[in-house]
Protein backbone atom coordinates (compact mmCIF):
# COMPACT_ATOMS: atom_id res chain seq x y z
CA UNK A 1 0.00 0.00 0.00
CA UNK A 2 1.28 3.47 -0.81
CA UNK A 3 0.16 6.31 1.46
CA UNK A 4 -0.50 9.49 -0.50
CA UNK A 5 -1.78 13.02 -0.05
CA UNK A 6 -2.11 13.44 -3.83
CA UNK A 7 -5.67 14.73 -3.94
CA UNK A 8 -4.84 18.04 -2.28
CA UNK A 9 -3.17 19.77 0.60
CA UNK A 10 -4.66 23.12 -0.34
CA UNK A 11 -6.59 24.56 -3.21
CA UNK A 12 -3.35 26.10 -4.49
CA UNK A 13 -1.46 22.80 -4.49
CA UNK A 14 -3.23 19.58 -5.38
CA UNK A 15 0.00 17.84 -6.13
CA UNK A 16 1.62 17.12 -2.73
CA UNK A 17 2.37 13.46 -2.30
CA UNK A 18 4.03 11.31 0.32
CA UNK A 19 6.08 8.50 -1.11
CA UNK A 20 6.57 5.50 1.12
CA UNK A 21 8.41 2.24 0.81
CA UNK A 22 6.47 -0.95 0.23
CA UNK A 23 5.94 -3.63 2.85
CA UNK A 24 9.09 -4.39 4.80
CA UNK A 25 10.12 -8.01 5.02
CA UNK A 26 11.18 -9.08 8.49
CA UNK A 27 13.58 -11.98 8.88
CA UNK A 28 13.81 -13.75 12.19
CA UNK A 29 17.36 -14.93 12.69
CA UNK A 30 17.49 -18.28 14.46
CA UNK A 31 20.29 -20.14 16.12
CA UNK A 32 21.03 -21.89 12.81
CA UNK A 33 22.97 -18.78 11.77
CA UNK A 34 25.62 -19.57 14.38
CA UNK A 35 27.32 -22.71 15.58
CA UNK A 36 25.08 -24.65 17.93
CA UNK A 37 27.79 -24.59 20.58
CA UNK A 38 27.96 -20.78 20.70
CA UNK A 39 27.05 -19.66 24.21
CA UNK A 40 23.77 -17.79 24.47
CA UNK A 41 25.53 -15.01 26.34
CA UNK A 42 27.57 -14.20 23.24
CA UNK A 43 24.48 -12.83 21.45
CA UNK A 44 23.69 -9.17 22.08
CA UNK A 45 20.45 -8.75 24.03
CA UNK A 46 17.39 -7.68 22.03
CA UNK A 47 16.23 -4.33 23.31
CA UNK A 48 12.59 -3.77 24.11
CA UNK A 49 12.50 -0.90 21.58
CA UNK A 50 13.74 -3.18 18.78
CA UNK A 51 11.14 -5.78 19.67
CA UNK A 52 8.44 -3.11 19.63
CA UNK A 53 9.53 -1.87 16.19
CA UNK A 54 9.52 -5.43 14.81
CA UNK A 55 6.06 -6.05 16.26
CA UNK A 56 4.75 -2.83 14.72
CA UNK A 57 6.14 -3.77 11.30
CA UNK A 58 4.54 -7.21 11.47
CA UNK A 59 1.22 -5.68 12.53
CA UNK A 60 1.30 -3.21 9.61
CA UNK A 61 2.05 -6.07 7.23
CA UNK A 62 -0.94 -7.97 8.59
CA UNK A 63 -3.17 -4.91 8.14
CA UNK A 64 -1.89 -4.55 4.58
CA UNK A 65 -2.85 -8.12 3.73
CA UNK A 66 -6.27 -7.87 5.38
CA UNK A 67 -7.05 -4.55 3.68
CA UNK A 68 -6.06 -5.90 0.26
CA UNK A 69 -8.21 -9.00 0.73
CA UNK A 70 -11.20 -6.93 1.85
CA UNK A 71 -10.73 -4.58 -1.10
CA UNK A 72 -10.77 -7.52 -3.52
CA UNK A 73 -13.90 -8.86 -1.80
CA UNK A 74 -15.72 -5.51 -2.10
CA UNK A 75 -14.78 -5.09 -5.77
CA UNK A 76 -16.09 -8.57 -6.52
CA UNK A 77 -19.37 -7.70 -4.81
CA UNK A 78 -19.62 -4.52 -6.86
CA UNK A 79 -18.97 -6.26 -10.15
CA UNK A 80 -21.52 -8.98 -9.39
CA UNK A 81 -24.03 -6.37 -8.11
CA UNK A 82 -24.46 -8.13 -4.78
CA UNK A 83 -25.13 -6.46 -1.41
CA UNK A 84 -22.33 -6.52 1.14
CA UNK A 85 -23.05 -8.03 4.57
CA UNK A 86 -20.81 -7.11 7.48
CA UNK A 87 -21.15 -10.67 8.81
CA UNK A 88 -19.78 -12.02 5.52
CA UNK A 89 -16.83 -9.61 5.64
CA UNK A 90 -16.02 -10.73 9.17
CA UNK A 91 -16.41 -14.46 8.58
CA UNK A 92 -15.02 -14.69 5.04
CA UNK A 93 -12.22 -12.10 4.99
CA UNK A 94 -11.21 -11.21 8.55
CA UNK A 95 -11.94 -14.59 10.16
CA UNK A 96 -9.60 -14.74 13.21
CA UNK A 97 -8.80 -11.02 13.00
CA UNK A 98 -12.26 -9.57 13.49
CA UNK A 99 -11.06 -7.15 16.16
CA UNK A 100 -9.23 -5.26 13.38
CA UNK A 101 -12.37 -4.86 11.26
CA UNK A 102 -12.95 -1.12 11.95
CA UNK A 103 -9.50 0.00 10.78
CA UNK A 104 -9.35 -2.47 7.86
CA UNK A 105 -12.84 -1.49 6.68
CA UNK A 106 -11.95 2.21 6.88
CA UNK A 107 -8.77 1.79 4.83
CA UNK A 108 -10.50 -0.36 2.20
CA UNK A 109 -13.44 2.03 1.77
CA UNK A 110 -11.11 5.04 1.48
CA UNK A 111 -9.23 3.25 -1.27
CA UNK A 112 -12.48 2.41 -3.05
CA UNK A 113 -13.44 6.08 -3.01
CA UNK A 114 -10.12 7.56 -4.14
CA UNK A 115 -9.03 4.95 -6.66
CA UNK A 116 -12.32 3.60 -8.01
CA UNK A 117 -14.79 6.44 -7.35
CA UNK A 118 -17.08 4.32 -5.16
CA UNK A 119 -18.65 5.21 -1.82
CA UNK A 120 -19.70 2.46 0.57
CA UNK A 121 -23.07 3.26 2.16
CA UNK A 122 -24.82 1.35 4.94
CA UNK A 123 -28.36 0.68 3.67
CA UNK A 124 -29.56 -1.48 6.59
CA UNK A 125 -28.33 -0.33 9.99
CA UNK A 126 -29.87 -3.26 11.85
CA UNK A 127 -28.40 -6.03 9.70
CA UNK A 128 -25.33 -3.96 8.69
CA UNK A 129 -25.79 -4.32 4.95
CA UNK A 130 -23.82 -2.06 2.61
CA UNK A 131 -24.09 -0.97 -1.00
CA UNK A 132 -21.59 0.81 -3.25
CA UNK A 133 -22.69 4.00 -4.99
CA UNK A 134 -20.88 6.47 -7.28
CA UNK A 135 -18.83 9.16 -5.53
CA UNK A 136 -20.44 12.59 -6.04
CA UNK A 137 -23.15 11.03 -8.19
CA UNK A 138 -20.91 10.37 -11.21
CA UNK A 139 -22.53 7.58 -13.23
CA UNK A 140 -19.41 6.64 -15.16
CA UNK A 141 -18.90 3.35 -13.28
CA UNK A 142 -22.50 2.32 -13.95
CA UNK A 143 -21.97 2.95 -17.68
CA UNK A 144 -19.01 0.57 -17.67
CA UNK A 145 -20.38 -1.99 -15.20
CA UNK A 146 -20.02 -5.08 -17.36
CA UNK A 147 -18.59 -7.44 -14.73
CA UNK A 148 -15.16 -7.38 -16.39
CA UNK A 149 -13.62 -3.90 -16.40
CA UNK A 150 -12.48 -2.15 -13.25
CA UNK A 151 -14.32 0.98 -12.04
CA UNK A 152 -12.51 4.02 -13.43
CA UNK A 153 -14.36 6.98 -11.92
CA UNK A 154 -11.51 7.66 -9.48
CA UNK A 155 -9.36 8.88 -12.36
CA UNK A 156 -12.18 11.02 -13.73
CA UNK A 157 -12.74 12.53 -10.29
CA UNK A 158 -9.03 13.34 -10.00
CA UNK A 159 -9.14 15.13 -13.38
CA UNK A 160 -12.31 17.08 -12.50
CA UNK A 161 -10.74 18.07 -9.15
CA UNK A 162 -7.59 19.35 -10.83
CA UNK A 163 -9.68 21.46 -13.19
CA UNK A 164 -11.64 22.98 -10.29
CA UNK A 165 -8.53 23.86 -8.30
CA UNK A 166 -6.87 25.34 -11.39
CA UNK A 167 -9.72 27.81 -11.79
CA UNK A 168 -11.93 26.06 -14.32
CA UNK A 169 -9.40 25.00 -16.96
CA UNK A 170 -6.00 23.33 -16.86
CA UNK A 171 -3.23 22.76 -19.38
CA UNK A 172 -2.76 19.16 -20.48
CA UNK A 173 0.86 19.01 -19.32
CA UNK A 174 -0.19 19.94 -15.77
CA UNK A 175 -2.75 17.14 -15.67
CA UNK A 176 -0.12 14.59 -16.70
CA UNK A 177 2.38 16.06 -14.25
CA UNK A 178 -0.05 15.46 -11.39
CA UNK A 179 -1.13 12.01 -12.58
CA UNK A 180 2.48 10.88 -13.03
CA UNK A 181 2.97 11.22 -9.28
CA UNK A 182 0.16 8.68 -8.91
CA UNK A 183 1.88 6.27 -11.29
CA UNK A 184 -0.37 7.18 -14.24
CA UNK A 185 1.31 8.12 -17.53
CA UNK A 186 0.01 9.06 -20.98
CA UNK A 187 0.41 6.23 -23.46
CA UNK A 188 1.28 3.62 -20.82
CA UNK A 189 -1.27 0.93 -19.90
CA UNK A 190 -2.38 1.16 -16.27
CA UNK A 191 -3.48 -1.92 -14.32
CA UNK A 192 -6.76 -0.27 -13.24
CA UNK A 193 -7.50 2.48 -15.76
CA UNK A 194 -6.11 1.01 -18.97
CA UNK A 195 -4.69 3.60 -21.38
CA UNK A 196 -5.36 6.88 -19.54
CA UNK A 197 -4.77 9.29 -22.42
CA UNK A 198 -7.46 7.63 -24.49
CA UNK A 199 -9.88 7.96 -21.56
CA UNK A 200 -9.15 11.64 -20.90
CA UNK A 201 -8.89 12.91 -24.47
CA UNK A 202 -11.39 10.67 -26.29
CA UNK A 203 -13.72 8.42 -24.29
CA UNK A 204 -14.73 10.89 -21.58
CA UNK A 205 -14.88 13.74 -24.09
CA UNK A 206 -17.31 11.78 -26.25
CA UNK A 207 -19.66 11.05 -23.32
CA UNK A 208 -19.50 14.67 -22.16
CA UNK A 209 -17.53 14.53 -18.90
CA UNK A 210 -14.58 16.55 -20.20
CA UNK A 211 -13.76 19.12 -22.85
CA UNK A 212 -10.38 18.79 -24.52
CA UNK A 213 -9.49 21.66 -26.80
CA UNK A 214 -6.60 23.62 -28.22
CA UNK A 215 -5.48 26.64 -26.23
CA UNK A 216 -6.37 29.70 -28.37
CA UNK A 217 -3.49 31.22 -30.33
CA UNK A 218 -1.01 28.59 -29.10
CA UNK A 219 1.83 27.83 -31.52
CA UNK A 220 2.86 25.07 -31.45
CA UNK A 221 -0.56 23.79 -30.47
CA UNK A 222 -1.15 23.18 -26.77
CA UNK A 223 -4.27 21.69 -25.24
CA UNK A 224 -6.33 22.15 -22.09
CA UNK A 225 -9.08 20.38 -20.17
CA UNK A 226 -12.39 21.82 -18.94
CA UNK A 227 -15.50 20.29 -17.42
CA UNK A 228 -17.97 18.90 -19.94
CA UNK A 229 -21.77 19.24 -19.82
CA UNK A 230 -22.31 15.80 -18.29
CA UNK A 231 -20.02 16.63 -15.37
CA UNK A 232 -22.08 19.76 -14.67
CA UNK A 233 -25.29 17.71 -14.90
CA UNK A 234 -24.19 15.04 -12.42
CA UNK A 235 -22.22 17.04 -9.85
CA UNK A 236 -20.99 20.57 -9.15
CA UNK A 237 -17.70 22.33 -8.52
CA UNK A 238 -18.79 23.13 -4.96
CA UNK A 239 -19.46 19.44 -4.29
CA UNK A 240 -15.98 18.63 -5.58
CA UNK A 241 -14.43 21.25 -3.28
CA UNK A 242 -16.34 19.88 -0.30
CA UNK A 243 -15.21 16.36 -1.20
CA UNK A 244 -11.57 17.46 -1.36
CA UNK A 245 -11.82 19.12 2.05
CA UNK A 246 -13.20 15.90 3.55
CA UNK A 247 -10.42 13.87 1.95
CA UNK A 248 -7.79 16.29 3.24
CA UNK A 249 -8.96 15.98 6.83
CA UNK A 250 -8.50 12.22 6.77
CA UNK A 251 -4.72 12.41 6.41
CA UNK A 252 -2.64 9.86 4.41
CA UNK A 253 -4.60 7.40 2.31
CA UNK A 254 -3.72 3.90 1.17
CA UNK A 255 -3.68 2.84 -2.46
CA UNK A 256 -3.52 -0.79 -3.57
CA UNK A 257 -0.29 -2.14 -5.06
C-alpha positions in Angstrom: 0.0 0.0 0.0 1.3 3.5 -0.8 0.2 6.3 1.5 -0.5 9.5 -0.5 -1.8 13.0 -0.1 -2.1 13.4 -3.8 -5.7 14.7 -3.9 -4.8 18.0 -2.3 -3.2 19.8 0.6 -4.7 23.1 -0.3 -6.6 24.6 -3.2 -3.3 26.1 -4.5 -1.5 22.8 -4.5 -3.2 19.6 -5.4 0.0 17.8 -6.1 1.6 17.1 -2.7 2.4 13.5 -2.3 4.0 11.3 0.3 6.1 8.5 -1.1 6.6 5.5 1.1 8.4 2.2 0.8 6.5 -0.9 0.2 5.9 -3.6 2.8 9.1 -4.4 4.8 10.1 -8.0 5.0 11.2 -9.1 8.5 13.6 -12.0 8.9 13.8 -13.7 12.2 17.4 -14.9 12.7 17.5 -18.3 14.5 20.3 -20.1 16.1 21.0 -21.9 12.8 23.0 -18.8 11.8 25.6 -19.6 14.4 27.3 -22.7 15.6 25.1 -24.6 17.9 27.8 -24.6 20.6 28.0 -20.8 20.7 27.0 -19.7 24.2 23.8 -17.8 24.5 25.5 -15.0 26.3 27.6 -14.2 23.2 24.5 -12.8 21.5 23.7 -9.2 22.1 20.5 -8.7 24.0 17.4 -7.7 22.0 16.2 -4.3 23.3 12.6 -3.8 24.1 12.5 -0.9 21.6 13.7 -3.2 18.8 11.1 -5.8 19.7 8.4 -3.1 19.6 9.5 -1.9 16.2 9.5 -5.4 14.8 6.1 -6.1 16.3 4.8 -2.8 14.7 6.1 -3.8 11.3 4.5 -7.2 11.5 1.2 -5.7 12.5 1.3 -3.2 9.6 2.0 -6.1 7.2 -0.9 -8.0 8.6 -3.2 -4.9 8.1 -1.9 -4.5 4.6 -2.9 -8.1 3.7 -6.3 -7.9 5.4 -7.0 -4.6 3.7 -6.1 -5.9 0.3 -8.2 -9.0 0.7 -11.2 -6.9 1.9 -10.7 -4.6 -1.1 -10.8 -7.5 -3.5 -13.9 -8.9 -1.8 -15.7 -5.5 -2.1 -14.8 -5.1 -5.8 -16.1 -8.6 -6.5 -19.4 -7.7 -4.8 -19.6 -4.5 -6.9 -19.0 -6.3 -10.2 -21.5 -9.0 -9.4 -24.0 -6.4 -8.1 -24.5 -8.1 -4.8 -25.1 -6.5 -1.4 -22.3 -6.5 1.1 -23.0 -8.0 4.6 -20.8 -7.1 7.5 -21.1 -10.7 8.8 -19.8 -12.0 5.5 -16.8 -9.6 5.6 -16.0 -10.7 9.2 -16.4 -14.5 8.6 -15.0 -14.7 5.0 -12.2 -12.1 5.0 -11.2 -11.2 8.5 -11.9 -14.6 10.2 -9.6 -14.7 13.2 -8.8 -11.0 13.0 -12.3 -9.6 13.5 -11.1 -7.1 16.2 -9.2 -5.3 13.4 -12.4 -4.9 11.3 -13.0 -1.1 11.9 -9.5 0.0 10.8 -9.3 -2.5 7.9 -12.8 -1.5 6.7 -12.0 2.2 6.9 -8.8 1.8 4.8 -10.5 -0.4 2.2 -13.4 2.0 1.8 -11.1 5.0 1.5 -9.2 3.2 -1.3 -12.5 2.4 -3.1 -13.4 6.1 -3.0 -10.1 7.6 -4.1 -9.0 4.9 -6.7 -12.3 3.6 -8.0 -14.8 6.4 -7.4 -17.1 4.3 -5.2 -18.7 5.2 -1.8 -19.7 2.5 0.6 -23.1 3.3 2.2 -24.8 1.4 4.9 -28.4 0.7 3.7 -29.6 -1.5 6.6 -28.3 -0.3 10.0 -29.9 -3.3 11.9 -28.4 -6.0 9.7 -25.3 -4.0 8.7 -25.8 -4.3 5.0 -23.8 -2.1 2.6 -24.1 -1.0 -1.0 -21.6 0.8 -3.2 -22.7 4.0 -5.0 -20.9 6.5 -7.3 -18.8 9.2 -5.5 -20.4 12.6 -6.0 -23.2 11.0 -8.2 -20.9 10.4 -11.2 -22.5 7.6 -13.2 -19.4 6.6 -15.2 -18.9 3.4 -13.3 -22.5 2.3 -14.0 -22.0 3.0 -17.7 -19.0 0.6 -17.7 -20.4 -2.0 -15.2 -20.0 -5.1 -17.4 -18.6 -7.4 -14.7 -15.2 -7.4 -16.4 -13.6 -3.9 -16.4 -12.5 -2.2 -13.2 -14.3 1.0 -12.0 -12.5 4.0 -13.4 -14.4 7.0 -11.9 -11.5 7.7 -9.5 -9.4 8.9 -12.4 -12.2 11.0 -13.7 -12.7 12.5 -10.3 -9.0 13.3 -10.0 -9.1 15.1 -13.4 -12.3 17.1 -12.5 -10.7 18.1 -9.1 -7.6 19.3 -10.8 -9.7 21.5 -13.2 -11.6 23.0 -10.3 -8.5 23.9 -8.3 -6.9 25.3 -11.4 -9.7 27.8 -11.8 -11.9 26.1 -14.3 -9.4 25.0 -17.0 -6.0 23.3 -16.9 -3.2 22.8 -19.4 -2.8 19.2 -20.5 0.9 19.0 -19.3 -0.2 19.9 -15.8 -2.7 17.1 -15.7 -0.1 14.6 -16.7 2.4 16.1 -14.3 -0.1 15.5 -11.4 -1.1 12.0 -12.6 2.5 10.9 -13.0 3.0 11.2 -9.3 0.2 8.7 -8.9 1.9 6.3 -11.3 -0.4 7.2 -14.2 1.3 8.1 -17.5 0.0 9.1 -21.0 0.4 6.2 -23.5 1.3 3.6 -20.8 -1.3 0.9 -19.9 -2.4 1.2 -16.3 -3.5 -1.9 -14.3 -6.8 -0.3 -13.2 -7.5 2.5 -15.8 -6.1 1.0 -19.0 -4.7 3.6 -21.4 -5.4 6.9 -19.5 -4.8 9.3 -22.4 -7.5 7.6 -24.5 -9.9 8.0 -21.6 -9.2 11.6 -20.9 -8.9 12.9 -24.5 -11.4 10.7 -26.3 -13.7 8.4 -24.3 -14.7 10.9 -21.6 -14.9 13.7 -24.1 -17.3 11.8 -26.3 -19.7 11.0 -23.3 -19.5 14.7 -22.2 -17.5 14.5 -18.9 -14.6 16.6 -20.2 -13.8 19.1 -22.9 -10.4 18.8 -24.5 -9.5 21.7 -26.8 -6.6 23.6 -28.2 -5.5 26.6 -26.2 -6.4 29.7 -28.4 -3.5 31.2 -30.3 -1.0 28.6 -29.1 1.8 27.8 -31.5 2.9 25.1 -31.5 -0.6 23.8 -30.5 -1.2 23.2 -26.8 -4.3 21.7 -25.2 -6.3 22.1 -22.1 -9.1 20.4 -20.2 -12.4 21.8 -18.9 -15.5 20.3 -17.4 -18.0 18.9 -19.9 -21.8 19.2 -19.8 -22.3 15.8 -18.3 -20.0 16.6 -15.4 -22.1 19.8 -14.7 -25.3 17.7 -14.9 -24.2 15.0 -12.4 -22.2 17.0 -9.9 -21.0 20.6 -9.2 -17.7 22.3 -8.5 -18.8 23.1 -5.0 -19.5 19.4 -4.3 -16.0 18.6 -5.6 -14.4 21.3 -3.3 -16.3 19.9 -0.3 -15.2 16.4 -1.2 -11.6 17.5 -1.4 -11.8 19.1 2.0 -13.2 15.9 3.5 -10.4 13.9 1.9 -7.8 16.3 3.2 -9.0 16.0 6.8 -8.5 12.2 6.8 -4.7 12.4 6.4 -2.6 9.9 4.4 -4.6 7.4 2.3 -3.7 3.9 1.2 -3.7 2.8 -2.5 -3.5 -0.8 -3.6 -0.3 -2.1 -5.1 
